[in-house]
Amino acid sequence: MGIAVFGISHQCVELPLLEQLSLTQDEVMKSLFLLRHKPEIEEIVILSTCNRTEFYLVTPDARAAAHHVTAQLKNLKGDYPESVFERFYLKEQIEAKRHLLRVSCGLDSLVVGENEIAGQIKEAYRRACEINTAGTILHKLFHTAFKTSKRIKTETDVNKGCCSIGAAAVDMADQFCAGKRGATVLLIGAGEIGQTTARILGKRQFGRVMIANRTLEKSAALAKEIGGVAIPFHNMYEMFGKADVIISSTSAPGYLVSLSEMKELLPPPPARPLLVVDIALPRDFDPAISELPGVTVKNIYDLKEIVDVNLKRREQEVGNVEQIIAEELQKFTDWQASLKINAALASIRSYFDELRREELEKCRYQFDEKTFAQVDKLTHALAGKYMHGLIAQVKALHEDNRIDAANLDVIERLFKQQRIGEGDE
């Protein structure tokens, strides 16, 4: 039985298409249930985020399992051209295991070392456990991924420092509002960057997050997701004097707010300091607004310097991360090998013990209870001696790497087959 991952990510397909192939929670649960009952799929966990949709499988036939997954995706999402599914990757055995460990620590993410993916993997695993589609192998593999991710966070700096413009904007807002309880943030724009920024804001300790977008439905959905408040786009100007931080990321062709307009929107003596983080290109706020008392304006170039420094620091840590992944991967591989050796040894022990019991039962009538107990003890000791040499030899060959999983499988099947043969006679 092998481990495989079949999936697609930002590494091999455009984000708009990736979004279409992303699965809702209901679709994940339905797919887990249906795919687990396919004959080629023993265990399954589905990881679906905005950047990847992946199926982690325990299967005797990875290609057959991938065919079932493709059919299920077509049922859920409609018939995509075959060219779309040609862009899916199928990784097996060591590559599949390594892939999950790299994903879990953010090495395969859009932003190297990002933290969000670890939580998403835990949620994917939780869902699989909920309906019992993860078994012995995937339980161990995913816990290995969790352990690897934790080690990397504590033993390296790959997760340190924000590495996206949205995250940098929120970090700047955090620093600006330090010590201020109940701070209010106004987020303008709910496009891709705006959504990322909003989700990060939702995880921080701000008092209120207001979201304004030209399409109210979009800002309402995002506000509901993060526990914020959606406001109509034309009403946002009324909030300027009530906000501590404004983060803007629209696609407007020119300034949303000029210096003269800002003067009118803010009270004459500023009621509170205001930070404007303008991460739009072209800019949404006239940079001259920074001349107003109490107003600080930062733009995307100010933030990019922070991001670039952090990215460079993270990239220097990749070697250390890969070393930890290699160590944990080896531990998992050793654990898998121990399953095989234990199964093979159990077959040998079971064979000798069953043979002993069968022969003992044939002459049981010849002994009284006390004598039979003594004979049982004697034959048990003899069987142990007979099998000891064989078991010791198999263990030694395994420890010297002179016997692999395929050989162990043959031994296990051989002794099981012998028991069947003995019983049939």
C-alpha positions, -999 to 999 in steps of 0.1 A, spaced: 0 0 0 16 33 -11 12 70 -2 3 94 -30 -7 131 -35 -28 141 -65 -34 178 -68 -30 213 -83 -15 245 -68 -4 280 -76 29 265 -88 13 250 -120 -19 269 -127 -33 304 -128 -51 316 -96 -85 323 -113 -86 286 -124 -74 274 -91 -102 293 -74 -127 275 -96 -113 241 -85 -113 250 -48 -137 230 -28 -162 242 -2 -164 224 32 -195 205 21 -178 195 -12 -148 183 8 -169 162 31 -189 147 3 -158 139 -17 -141 122 14 -171 100 18 -175 90 -18 -138 85 -26 -131 65 5 -155 38 -8 -136 34 -41 -117 1 -41 -83 17 -49 -85 42 -20 -78 30 15 -73 64 32 -78 100 21 -74 135 33 -84 165 12 -66 199 15 -83 227 -3 -73 263 1 -72 294 -22 -37 283 -34 -41 245 -37 -65 216 -39 -47 183 -30 -58 147 -23 -36 127 0 -41 90 -5 -31 56 7 -36 33 -23 -23 2 -40 -27 19 -74 -20 57 -74 -31 62 -111 -64 44 -105 -70 65 -74 -62 97 -93 -87 87 -120 -115 85 -93 -105 119 -79 -106 134 -114 -141 120 -120 -153 134 -86 -140 168 -95 -158 167 -128 -190 158 -110 -186 187 -86 -172 214 -109 -184 205 -144 -165 191 -173 -132 210 -176 -110 204 -207 -87 174 -202 -58 199 -205 -67 212 -171 -63 178 -155 -30 173 -173 -17 201 -151 -24 181 -119 6 165 -103 8 130 -90 36 124 -65 41 89 -50 59 75 -19 89 95 -7 80 125 -30 44 126 -17 56 125 19 82 152 14 56 173 -4 33 174 26 61 183 49 73 211 26 37 224 23 31 222 61 60 246 68 53 271 40 81 262 16 56 255 -12 35 286 -5 32 319 -25 50 335 4 78 313 17 73 304 54 38 318 57 20 305 88 -16 301 77 -11 268 58 -3 249 90 -37 256 104 -54 248 71 -37 213 71 -49 207 106 -84 215 96 -82 192 65 -70 164 88 -97 171 113 -124 168 87 -110 135 75 -109 122 111 -145 133 116 -158 108 91 -130 83 96 -113 85 62 -78 88 76 -63 56 89 -30 44 105 -7 57 77 -22 91 72 -26 96 110 11 91 114 20 111 82 -1 142 92 12 141 128 47 140 114 38 171 93 25 189 124 57 180 144 78 192 115 60 225 112 64 230 150 101 223 149 106 247 120 88 275 138 109 270 170 143 260 155 145 284 124 135 319 114 117 310 82 83 322 97 97 354 112 86 387 98 57 396 75 63 387 38 33 401 20 22 437 15 -11 430 32 6 415 63 31 443 64 2 469 63 -15 451 92 18 449 112 22 487 106 -13 493 119 -6 471 149 25 491 158 7 524 152 -22 514 175 0 498 202 -15 503 236 -47 518 222 -78 496 231 -106 494 207 -88 508 177 -108 512 145 -95 502 110 -112 512 78 -103 489 49 -111 503 14 -112 477 -14 -121 440 -13 -100 427 -42 -73 400 -39 -50 422 -17 -79 436 2 -93 401 10 -58 389 22 -55 421 44 -90 417 58 -83 381 69 -51 391 86 -70 420 103 -96 396 115 -70 376 134 -56 407 152 -69 425 183 -86 455 167 -118 469 182 -136 473 148 -128 466 112 -150 484 86 -148 474 50 -159 495 21 -160 483 -15 -178 495 -47 -198 462 -46 -215 461 -13 -222 424 -15 -185 416 -18 -176 437 13 -206 423 32 -194 387 26 -158 396 36 -170 414 67 -191 384 77 -162 361 73 -139 381 96 -164 396 120 -162 431 106 -187 457 94 -195 464 57 -203 500 48 -215 515 15 -186 529 -6 -200 564 -8 -204 565 30 -168 556 38 -157 593 38 -178 599 69 -157 573 87 -123 591 81 -126 612 113 -136 581 133 -108 557 121 -74 552 137 -61 535 105 -71 535 69 -58 508 46 -66 513 10 -61 489 -20 -86 498 -47 -79 496 -85 -91 532 -90 -73 550 -119 -66 581 -98 -67 595 -63 -98 587 -43 -89 615 -19 -70 647 -25 -54 670 0 -82 695 -1 -108 668 3 -90 653 33 -88 687 50 -126 689 48 -132 653 59 -110 656 91 -119 678 120 -99 710 122 -77 700 151 -74 663 145 -93 643 171 -68 615 170 -37 605 151 -44 589 118 -24 564 98 -31 560 61 -15 529 45 -20 533 8 -12 499 -9 -29 507 -41 -11 512 -75 -18 538 -87 -22 554 -52 -56 561 -37 -45 590 -15 -27 621 -25 8 618 -8 5 655 2 -20 644 28 9 636 50 14 674 55 -17 675 76 -11 676 114 -16 642 130 -17 623 97 9 597 86 8 583 51 27 552 40 27 537 5 34 503 -11 71 512 -15 75 518 22 61 484 29 80 466 1 113 474 18 101 456 49 88 426 29 120 423 8 142 423 39 120 396 55 119 375 24 157 376 21 160 365 57 135 336 52 152 324 20 185 321 40 167 297 63 155 273 36 186 250 40 179 246 77 142 239 70 151 212 44 174 196 70 146 193 95 123 179 68 148 153 59 152 142 95 114 139 101 110 122 68 135 96 77 118 90 110 85 84 92 101 61 67 117 41 96 83 38 112 68 25 79 95 0 76 89 -11 112 52 -18 102 64 -42 76 90 -60 97 65 -64 125 38 -78 102 63 -103 87 75 -114 122 39 -117 134 32 -140 105 61 -162 114 51 -164 151 15 -170 142 24 -198 118 45 -217 143 20 -212 171 -9 -224 151 10 -254 139 19 -263 175 -17 -259 186 -31 -280 158 -7 -309 165 -13 -306 203 -50 -308 199 -47 -341 179 -33 -358 210 -51 -339 237 -72 -369 247 -41 -388 257 -33 -365 287 -50 -354 318 -53 -317 325 -22 -313 345 0 -333 320 -16 -314 291 -6 -281 307 30 -293 310 31 -305 274 16 -272 262 43 -253 280 70 -276 266 58 -273 230 55 -236 234 91 -234 244 102 -257 216 83 -236 190 99 -205 204 134 -220 199 126 -231 164 113 -197 153 140 -177 172 167 -183 146 145 -175 117 132 -143 133 167 -132 144 179 -137 108 151 -116 93 157 -88 118 194 -88 111 189 -87 73 164 -59 78 188 -39 100 216 -43 75 193 -30 47 196 -63 29 159 -70 30 134 -44 18 96 -39 21 89 -60 -9 109 -90 6 91 -85 39 58 -86 21 68 -119 4 77 -134 38 44 -122 54 23 -136 25 44 -169 24 37 -178 60 0 -167 57 -3 -189 26 13 -218 45 -13 -215 72 -41 -216 47 -25 -246 30 -21 -264 63 -57 -258 72 -71 -270 38 -54 -304 43 
